[in-house]
């Protein structure tokens, strides 16, 4: 099934994050749970979905961030401490935008990386099968 096209707000936000993180050499972009995410040093740091900003922040400051306007928890059940959605009004000014970037990037070195999934079928240890394109020489 084809994916829905991204809204112009989402595309602008992705481009803004890409530009803000361009000076770093440790950024990887990929999709995760329907969000377009930016991983810094192998760890989820920032993301975008439906024109909202996903930020990963210090879990010990969860209550502080939860009380801020224009933010909501990623998981209202409390299972994802430190992950927040910031609504567009929460990053509308240059100062607000920079605040969220600075907070997420400051926490990133202390954040734990999620373990990588193992490949379903590893080719390690398997003998190479001959191919019709291999030379007979």
BELWO-V14204 format. One record per pair of residues at least 4 apart in sequence whose ideal C-beta (glycine too) atoms are under 6 Angstrom apart, sorted by the first residue. I is the first residue (numbers start at 1). J is the second residue. D is the distance in whole Angstrom. If there is no record, write none. Layout:
i: [I | I]
j: [J | J]
d: [D | D]
This chain:
i: [6 | 6 | 9 | 10 | 10 | 13 | 14 | 14 | 17 | 17 | 20 | 21 | 21 | 26 | 26 | 27 | 27 | 28 | 29 | 30 | 31 | 32 | 35 | 35 | 35 | 36 | 37 | 37 | 38 | 38 | 39 | 40 | 40 | 42 | 43 | 43 | 43 | 44 | 45 | 45 | 45 | 46 | 46 | 47 | 51 | 52 | 52 | 53 | 53 | 54 | 55 | 55 | 55 | 56 | 56 | 56 | 57 | 57 | 57 | 57 | 58 | 58 | 59 | 59 | 61 | 62 | 62 | 62 | 65 | 65 | 70 | 70 | 70 | 71 | 71 | 71 | 72 | 74 | 74 | 75 | 75 | 86 | 86 | 86 | 91 | 91 | 91 | 98 | 102 | 107 | 130]
j: [10 | 11 | 51 | 48 | 51 | 48 | 36 | 48 | 38 | 46 | 101 | 27 | 38 | 40 | 41 | 38 | 40 | 39 | 38 | 37 | 36 | 37 | 47 | 49 | 54 | 48 | 44 | 47 | 45 | 46 | 44 | 45 | 108 | 113 | 108 | 111 | 113 | 56 | 56 | 104 | 108 | 55 | 104 | 54 | 88 | 85 | 87 | 86 | 91 | 85 | 84 | 100 | 104 | 82 | 83 | 104 | 65 | 82 | 103 | 107 | 82 | 107 | 81 | 82 | 65 | 66 | 81 | 82 | 71 | 84 | 87 | 89 | 90 | 84 | 86 | 90 | 85 | 80 | 83 | 79 | 80 | 90 | 91 | 100 | 96 | 97 | 100 | 102 | 106 | 111 | 134]
d: [4 | 5 | 4 | 6 | 5 | 5 | 5 | 5 | 6 | 6 | 6 | 5 | 6 | 6 | 5 | 6 | 6 | 4 | 6 | 6 | 6 | 5 | 4 | 4 | 6 | 5 | 6 | 4 | 6 | 5 | 6 | 4 | 5 | 5 | 6 | 5 | 5 | 6 | 6 | 5 | 5 | 6 | 5 | 3 | 6 | 5 | 6 | 4 | 6 | 6 | 5 | 5 | 5 | 6 | 6 | 6 | 6 | 5 | 6 | 6 | 6 | 5 | 4 | 4 | 6 | 6 | 5 | 6 | 6 | 6 | 4 | 5 | 3 | 5 | 5 | 6 | 5 | 5 | 4 | 5 | 4 | 4 | 6 | 6 | 5 | 5 | 6 | 6 | 6 | 6 | 6]
